[in-house]
Amino acid sequence: MIAMDYGNLTIIIPTLNEAGNIGRLIKILSSSYPNAKIIVSDDGSHDGTKEEVTKYGKKADAILLDRSQKTVHGLTASVVDAATTVRTRYIIVMDADLQHPPEAVGKIYDKLLNGADIAIATRTSVENWSLYRKMVSLGITAIATMVFKARHKPVTRDMMSGFFGIRARLFKNLISRDIGGFIMGGYKVLLDTLRMVGDDTVIAEVPYSTFHSREHGRSKFKPNHMLETLRSIFR
């Protein structure tokens, strides 16, 4: 059997203080997806994340995009900045905290190769979320689905997913055409993207069973992130 080559794929990983996770993730991705490019877009870490990327990136096709001196910070800004530098045909965005299963990267890539414009990893269960956070997430997702359907925009079962693949040309066109459509200081780049694309966009889903608890570091979730998400929905 001929091994799959991932030379047309760039994996973008936005980071902020993920020293305990990023080295391990780079090793997993580089061994699992030969020739894939990895961009770690760091938003100003001060815990050794950048040093970990430099260390492990030497053995993998991984580079550091240091955003510490940027005026605007946020996960969306980190992903958008990295996307403008991509030279491959496809992009996958995932978190650095190992809550997104690396084994799903190949499935997302396969969906893109087979015609999807955007392929979204959708969570079917979540570990160790409080009832409050689960209810807020369900409520926000319901609102987004209702609003997007009314506007004839694509919807998915996991509108809040931070794990997705997209055709690089499509993503770059959105950025160059209307970068103001992205809430750069926000955290829901997929939601912004779905709001901006047309209703003819081909969407695929890749369900995965569990959104795991992080092993190292702290969650970046804050209550004001929900306000930023609502801003994105109604923009």
Residue frames relative to the residue before (quaternion, step in Angstrom):
aa qw qx qy qz dx dy dz
M 1.0000 0.0000 0.0000 0.0000 0.00 0.00 0.00
I 0.3777 -0.7255 0.5328 0.2172 3.57 -0.90 0.97
A 0.4261 -0.7112 0.5001 0.2499 3.56 -0.80 1.02
M 0.5232 -0.6274 0.4835 0.3146 3.54 -1.11 0.74
D 0.2341 -0.7472 0.6049 0.1447 3.55 -1.05 0.82
Y 0.2062 -0.8122 0.5404 0.0761 3.57 -0.82 1.01
G 0.2428 0.8242 -0.4788 0.1801 3.55 1.17 0.61
N 0.6750 0.4699 -0.2947 0.4865 3.58 1.24 -0.34
L 0.6362 0.5357 -0.3108 0.4602 3.57 1.29 0.23
T 0.0754 -0.7404 0.6646 0.0663 3.53 -1.16 0.79
I 0.2030 -0.7631 0.6053 0.1006 3.57 -0.88 0.99
I 0.1625 -0.7881 0.5905 0.0621 3.56 -0.66 1.16
I 0.0490 -0.7960 0.6031 -0.0180 3.55 -0.79 1.08
P 0.1942 -0.7772 0.5866 0.1191 3.62 -0.38 1.16
T 0.0513 -0.8291 0.5568 -0.0057 3.59 -0.87 0.91
L 0.0818 0.7254 -0.6834 0.0079 3.46 -1.40 0.47
N 0.8346 -0.1543 0.0382 0.5274 3.55 -0.37 1.31
E 0.3838 0.7077 -0.4902 0.3340 3.56 0.61 1.23
A 0.1543 0.8367 -0.5124 0.1166 3.58 1.08 0.73
G 0.6693 0.5239 -0.3020 0.4317 3.59 1.07 -0.69
N 0.7633 0.3793 -0.1850 0.4891 3.58 1.22 -0.36
I 0.6543 0.6019 -0.3370 0.3099 3.57 0.87 -0.94
G 0.6320 0.5369 -0.3502 0.4355 3.61 0.97 -0.71
R 0.6570 0.5074 -0.2973 0.4718 3.54 0.94 -0.92
L 0.6587 0.5083 -0.3165 0.4556 3.59 0.93 -0.86
I 0.6347 0.5224 -0.3360 0.4598 3.60 0.92 -0.83
K 0.6555 0.5129 -0.3171 0.4546 3.59 0.90 -0.87
I 0.6551 0.5093 -0.3141 0.4613 3.58 0.93 -0.88
L 0.6958 0.4853 -0.2809 0.4489 3.57 0.82 -1.01
S 0.6846 0.4933 -0.3030 0.4430 3.59 0.86 -0.89
S 0.6871 0.4622 -0.2902 0.4795 3.59 1.06 -0.66
S 0.6986 0.4819 -0.2658 0.4573 3.58 1.09 -0.69
Y 0.8009 0.2212 -0.0758 0.5513 3.59 1.08 -0.75
P 0.2096 -0.8336 0.4998 0.1063 3.57 0.30 1.31
N 0.8574 0.1496 -0.1670 0.4632 3.52 -1.06 1.00
A 0.4367 0.6593 -0.4912 0.3652 3.61 1.23 0.17
K 0.3643 -0.6992 0.5695 0.2325 3.55 -1.14 0.71
I 0.1473 -0.7778 0.6064 0.0745 3.56 -1.10 0.70
I 0.0608 -0.7669 0.6383 0.0283 3.56 -0.90 0.98
V 0.1435 -0.7552 0.6352 0.0750 3.55 -0.74 1.10
S 0.1300 -0.8099 0.5715 0.0233 3.55 -0.38 1.29
D 0.0886 -0.8572 0.5073 -0.0060 3.53 -0.04 1.36
D 0.3181 -0.8068 0.4848 0.1132 3.53 -0.79 1.15
G 0.7653 -0.3591 0.1914 0.4987 3.58 1.16 0.55
S 0.1702 0.8163 -0.5314 0.1493 3.58 1.00 0.79
H 0.1236 -0.7882 0.5998 0.0612 3.54 -1.18 0.66
D 0.5803 0.6054 -0.3554 0.4128 3.59 1.22 0.45
G 0.6737 -0.4805 0.3055 0.4710 3.59 1.24 0.15
T 0.3595 0.7458 -0.4915 0.2700 3.62 1.24 0.11
K 0.6842 0.4956 -0.2986 0.4439 3.58 0.80 -0.98
E 0.6424 0.5179 -0.3179 0.4669 3.56 1.04 -0.75
E 0.6255 0.5317 -0.3277 0.4676 3.58 1.08 -0.73
V 0.6440 0.5129 -0.3206 0.4684 3.57 0.97 -0.82
T 0.6487 0.5145 -0.3153 0.4638 3.57 0.93 -0.87
K 0.6586 0.5290 -0.2970 0.4452 3.56 0.99 -0.90
Y 0.7760 0.3530 -0.1877 0.4879 3.57 0.70 -1.07
G 0.5894 0.6023 -0.3617 0.3988 3.55 1.17 -0.52
K 0.5627 0.6090 -0.3824 0.4077 3.57 1.20 -0.44
K 0.7269 0.4057 -0.2225 0.5074 3.57 1.16 -0.65
A 0.7307 0.2980 -0.1952 0.5824 3.57 1.30 -0.07
D 0.5413 -0.5929 0.4666 0.3713 3.55 -1.26 0.23
A 0.3550 0.7344 -0.4845 0.3161 3.56 0.68 1.19
I 0.0692 -0.7962 0.6007 0.0198 3.55 -0.92 0.92
L 0.3877 -0.7019 0.5524 0.2278 3.52 -1.26 0.51
L 0.1322 -0.7299 0.6651 0.0861 3.53 -1.04 0.92
D 0.1744 -0.8213 0.5401 0.0580 3.57 -0.27 1.30
R 0.0947 -0.8268 0.5544 0.0030 3.58 -0.45 1.28
S 0.3121 0.8068 -0.4702 0.1748 3.58 1.22 0.19
Q 0.7301 0.4142 -0.2411 0.4871 3.60 1.10 -0.58
K 0.4428 0.7029 -0.4533 0.3231 3.59 1.26 0.12
T 0.5378 -0.6318 0.4570 0.3204 3.56 -1.17 0.61
V 0.7703 0.2724 -0.1356 0.5604 3.58 0.95 -0.93
H 0.0951 -0.7922 0.6021 0.0306 3.55 -0.87 1.02
G 0.3694 0.6976 -0.5545 0.2636 3.54 -1.20 0.61
L 0.6382 -0.5413 0.3789 0.3951 3.55 -1.19 0.47
T 0.6544 0.5187 -0.3231 0.4453 3.59 0.89 -0.89
A 0.6515 0.5078 -0.3158 0.4669 3.59 0.91 -0.88
S 0.6357 0.5365 -0.3269 0.4485 3.58 1.01 -0.79
V 0.6797 0.4782 -0.2871 0.4763 3.58 0.94 -0.89
V 0.6640 0.5104 -0.3109 0.4494 3.60 0.87 -0.91
D 0.6425 0.5181 -0.3277 0.4598 3.60 0.92 -0.84
A 0.6700 0.4920 -0.3007 0.4675 3.58 0.92 -0.88
A 0.6435 0.5562 -0.3278 0.4112 3.58 0.93 -0.88
T 0.6359 0.5469 -0.3368 0.4278 3.60 1.02 -0.70
T 0.6915 0.4676 -0.2818 0.4731 3.61 1.20 -0.39
V 0.5004 0.6939 -0.4049 0.3227 3.59 1.27 -0.26
R 0.1607 -0.7954 0.5801 0.0707 3.56 -1.03 0.84
T 0.5651 0.5845 -0.3920 0.4305 3.59 1.26 0.04
R 0.6348 -0.5654 0.3824 0.3622 3.55 -1.29 0.26
Y 0.7989 0.2150 -0.0869 0.5549 3.57 1.09 -0.68
I 0.1831 -0.7593 0.6190 0.0826 3.52 -1.26 0.65
I 0.0458 -0.7442 0.6628 0.0689 3.55 -1.16 0.67
V 0.1906 -0.7659 0.6082 0.0844 3.56 -0.96 0.97
M 0.1323 0.7845 -0.5976 0.0998 3.57 -0.90 0.92
D 0.5493 -0.6112 0.4618 0.3338 3.56 -1.26 0.44
A 0.5182 -0.6668 0.4583 0.2772 3.53 -1.28 0.49
D 0.6252 0.6343 -0.3095 0.3331 3.58 1.21 -0.44
L 0.4951 -0.6925 0.3918 0.3491 3.58 1.33 0.22
Q 0.4209 0.6655 -0.4967 0.3651 3.58 1.17 0.48
H 0.6587 0.4214 -0.2911 0.5512 3.57 1.22 -0.47
P 0.3965 -0.7497 0.4709 0.2428 3.63 -0.57 1.07
P 0.4453 -0.7180 0.4640 0.2663 3.64 -0.60 1.08
E 0.6082 0.5812 -0.3628 0.4009 3.60 1.08 -0.61
A 0.6094 0.5590 -0.3570 0.4344 3.61 1.20 -0.33
V 0.4793 0.6796 -0.4375 0.3420 3.60 1.21 -0.31
G 0.6660 0.5133 -0.3017 0.4493 3.56 0.91 -0.90
K 0.6524 0.5104 -0.3102 0.4665 3.57 1.04 -0.76
I 0.6280 0.5168 -0.3315 0.4782 3.58 1.05 -0.75
Y 0.6470 0.5290 -0.3067 0.4555 3.56 0.93 -0.94
D 0.6423 0.5292 -0.3196 0.4532 3.57 0.97 -0.84
K 0.6303 0.5262 -0.3314 0.4648 3.60 1.01 -0.77
L 0.6546 0.5017 -0.3128 0.4711 3.58 0.99 -0.81
L 0.6489 0.5178 -0.3168 0.4587 3.58 0.95 -0.83
N 0.7435 0.4026 -0.2099 0.4909 3.57 1.11 -0.67
G 0.7985 -0.4077 0.1435 0.4190 3.55 1.05 0.77
A 0.5304 0.6244 -0.4316 0.3775 3.60 1.17 -0.17
D 0.3877 -0.6850 0.5627 0.2526 3.56 -1.12 0.69
I 0.7706 0.0520 -0.0056 0.6352 3.53 1.12 -0.81
A 0.0757 -0.7814 0.6189 0.0258 3.59 -0.88 0.95
I 0.1420 -0.8363 0.5295 0.0012 3.55 -0.56 1.24
A 0.3174 -0.7136 0.5937 0.1937 3.54 -0.90 0.98
T 0.1119 -0.8299 0.5465 0.0067 3.56 -0.52 1.20
R 0.3965 -0.7354 0.5097 0.2054 3.55 -0.84 1.08
T 0.2136 -0.7697 0.5861 0.1358 3.56 -1.01 0.83
S 0.7836 0.0093 -0.0417 0.6198 3.60 1.28 -0.25
V 0.2235 -0.7730 0.5853 0.0998 3.55 -1.25 0.55
E 0.3452 -0.7448 0.5375 0.1930 3.57 -0.92 0.94
N 0.9026 0.0736 -0.0232 0.4235 3.53 -1.22 0.73
W 0.3934 0.6545 -0.5416 0.3514 3.58 0.98 0.79
S 0.4922 -0.6333 0.5054 0.3181 3.55 -1.09 0.72
L 0.6382 -0.5143 0.4003 0.4099 3.56 -1.24 0.41
Y 0.6162 0.5576 -0.3406 0.4398 3.57 1.04 -0.80
R 0.6976 0.4659 -0.2906 0.4603 3.58 0.79 -0.96
K 0.6274 0.5303 -0.3402 0.4577 3.58 1.01 -0.72
M 0.6756 0.4936 -0.2966 0.4604 3.58 0.92 -0.92
V 0.6330 0.5194 -0.3312 0.4688 3.58 1.01 -0.79
S 0.6589 0.5149 -0.3096 0.4526 3.58 0.91 -0.91
L 0.6612 0.4987 -0.3040 0.4709 3.58 0.94 -0.90
G 0.6612 0.5168 -0.3075 0.4485 3.56 0.98 -0.84
I 0.6591 0.5001 -0.3032 0.4729 3.56 0.94 -0.91
T 0.6447 0.5216 -0.3182 0.4594 3.58 0.98 -0.85
A 0.6434 0.5223 -0.3176 0.4609 3.59 0.97 -0.83
I 0.6492 0.5076 -0.3109 0.4735 3.58 0.97 -0.85
A 0.6629 0.5100 -0.3067 0.4543 3.57 0.88 -0.96
T 0.6505 0.5210 -0.3166 0.4529 3.58 0.94 -0.88
M 0.6611 0.5100 -0.3025 0.4598 3.58 0.91 -0.90
V 0.6917 0.4759 -0.2810 0.4649 3.58 0.84 -0.97
F 0.6837 0.4880 -0.3013 0.4513 3.59 0.86 -0.89
K 0.6271 0.5209 -0.3445 0.4655 3.58 1.00 -0.71
A 0.6485 0.5183 -0.3157 0.4595 3.60 0.98 -0.83
R 0.7247 0.4072 -0.2284 0.5067 3.57 1.12 -0.65
H 0.4313 -0.7221 0.4338 0.3231 3.58 1.34 0.11
K 0.4008 0.6784 -0.4964 0.3643 3.51 0.95 1.01
P 0.6097 -0.5705 0.3872 0.3910 3.61 -1.12 0.54
V 0.1136 -0.7697 0.6243 0.0701 3.56 -1.13 0.71
T 0.1022 -0.7678 0.6305 0.0504 3.53 -1.29 0.47
R 0.6296 -0.5611 0.3671 0.3924 3.58 -1.16 0.45
D 0.7672 0.2363 -0.1504 0.5770 3.62 1.18 -0.43
M 0.1210 -0.8439 0.5219 0.0293 3.55 0.36 1.29
M 0.7005 0.4762 -0.2582 0.4647 3.57 1.18 -0.56
S 0.3583 0.7682 -0.4769 0.2323 3.60 1.24 0.07
G 0.2266 -0.7585 0.5946 0.1406 3.53 -1.12 0.74
F 0.6368 0.4951 -0.2860 0.5173 3.55 1.37 0.18
F 0.3218 0.7518 -0.5036 0.2788 3.57 -0.22 1.25
G 0.2846 -0.7240 0.5984 0.1915 3.51 -1.35 0.33
I 0.0278 -0.7977 0.6021 -0.0206 3.55 -1.15 0.62
R 0.5312 -0.5902 0.4909 0.3584 3.55 -1.17 0.54
A 0.5020 -0.6912 0.4260 0.2979 3.57 -0.72 1.06
R 0.6412 0.5323 -0.3425 0.4338 3.60 0.94 -0.77
L 0.6364 0.5215 -0.3222 0.4682 3.57 1.01 -0.81
F 0.6742 0.4991 -0.2983 0.4553 3.57 0.85 -0.96
K 0.6781 0.4909 -0.2924 0.4623 3.57 0.89 -0.92
N 0.6232 0.5372 -0.3395 0.4558 3.60 1.04 -0.72
L 0.6397 0.5163 -0.3223 0.4693 3.57 1.00 -0.82
I 0.6611 0.5163 -0.3024 0.4526 3.57 0.95 -0.90
S 0.7195 0.4446 -0.2598 0.4660 3.58 0.83 -0.95
R 0.6729 0.5079 -0.2966 0.4486 3.59 1.08 -0.72
D 0.8179 -0.0468 0.1013 0.5645 3.57 0.90 -0.93
I 0.0425 -0.8298 0.5563 0.0090 3.57 0.47 1.16
G 0.5862 0.5882 -0.3614 0.4240 3.59 1.20 -0.47
G 0.5618 0.6041 -0.3855 0.4132 3.58 1.25 -0.23
F 0.6419 0.4778 -0.3177 0.5086 3.56 1.26 -0.33
I 0.3182 -0.6982 0.6030 0.2184 3.56 -0.98 0.85
M 0.2801 -0.8419 0.4354 0.1521 3.52 0.17 1.37
G 0.7015 0.4412 -0.2739 0.4880 3.59 1.07 -0.60
G 0.5602 0.6353 -0.3612 0.3901 3.56 1.33 0.03
Y 0.4736 -0.6941 0.4963 0.2183 3.52 -1.40 -0.07
K 0.6837 0.4672 -0.2829 0.4839 3.61 1.25 0.04
V 0.0605 -0.8469 0.5283 0.0076 3.54 0.53 1.21
L 0.6107 0.5374 -0.3631 0.4544 3.61 1.04 -0.62
L 0.6458 0.5229 -0.3239 0.4524 3.58 0.90 -0.89
D 0.6341 0.5130 -0.3257 0.4782 3.58 0.96 -0.83
T 0.6607 0.5266 -0.3016 0.4418 3.56 0.93 -0.94
L 0.6702 0.4948 -0.2992 0.4653 3.59 0.88 -0.92
R 0.6306 0.5343 -0.3294 0.4565 3.59 1.10 -0.68
M 0.7302 0.4650 -0.2305 0.4443 3.58 1.08 -0.71
V 0.6555 0.5235 -0.3274 0.4348 3.61 1.12 -0.54
G 0.5724 -0.6050 0.4371 0.3395 3.55 -1.29 0.30
D 0.6284 -0.5673 0.3811 0.3717 3.55 -1.27 0.33
D 0.6114 0.5385 -0.3583 0.4558 3.60 1.27 -0.04
T 0.4136 0.7137 -0.4635 0.3237 3.58 1.30 0.10
V 0.3547 -0.7393 0.5357 0.2016 3.57 -0.84 0.98
I 0.0874 -0.8079 0.5827 -0.0121 3.54 -0.59 1.25
A 0.0555 -0.7714 0.6332 0.0313 3.56 -1.02 0.84
E 0.2518 -0.7630 0.5770 0.1467 3.56 -1.20 0.54
V 0.1307 -0.7509 0.6432 0.0736 3.53 -1.19 0.71
P 0.1937 -0.8089 0.5427 0.1166 3.63 -0.03 1.21
Y 0.0079 -0.7661 0.6415 0.0393 3.55 -1.15 0.63
S 0.6098 -0.6732 0.3039 0.2874 3.49 -0.98 1.00
T 0.8431 0.0428 0.0239 0.5356 3.60 0.83 -0.87
F 0.2739 -0.6937 0.6459 0.1631 3.51 -1.10 0.90
H 0.2634 -0.8426 0.4508 0.1322 3.55 0.01 1.35
S 0.5526 -0.5503 0.4999 0.3767 3.53 -1.33 0.30
R 0.4991 -0.6424 0.4788 0.3301 3.57 -1.06 0.68
E 0.4151 -0.7171 0.5098 0.2316 3.57 -1.12 0.74
H 0.8034 0.1241 -0.0378 0.5812 3.58 1.04 -0.78
G 0.7784 0.3376 -0.2477 0.4677 3.54 -1.19 0.57
R 0.5058 -0.6568 0.4841 0.2801 3.51 -1.36 0.09
S 0.5571 -0.5832 0.4747 0.3524 3.54 -1.19 0.60
K 0.3734 -0.7295 0.5308 0.2158 3.57 -1.08 0.77
F 0.4359 0.7214 -0.4499 0.2953 3.58 1.29 -0.03
K 0.0362 0.7639 -0.6421 0.0530 3.53 -1.01 0.99
P 0.6403 -0.5555 0.3572 0.3922 3.61 -1.08 0.59
N 0.6462 0.5343 -0.3425 0.4240 3.62 1.02 -0.69
H 0.5101 0.6316 -0.4302 0.3948 3.59 1.24 -0.24
M 0.6111 0.5497 -0.3508 0.4486 3.59 1.10 -0.62
L 0.6289 0.5218 -0.3291 0.4731 3.57 1.07 -0.71
E 0.6369 0.5137 -0.3218 0.4764 3.57 1.03 -0.80
T 0.6370 0.5293 -0.3265 0.4556 3.58 1.05 -0.75
L 0.6410 0.5112 -0.3156 0.4776 3.58 0.99 -0.81
R 0.6080 0.5432 -0.3460 0.4643 3.58 1.04 -0.72
S 0.6620 0.5085 -0.3015 0.4608 3.54 0.97 -0.85
I 0.6496 0.5359 -0.3204 0.4339 3.57 0.94 -0.89
F 0.7928 0.3329 -0.1531 0.4870 3.57 0.83 -0.99
R 0.3729 0.7576 -0.4736 0.2504 3.61 1.23 0.11
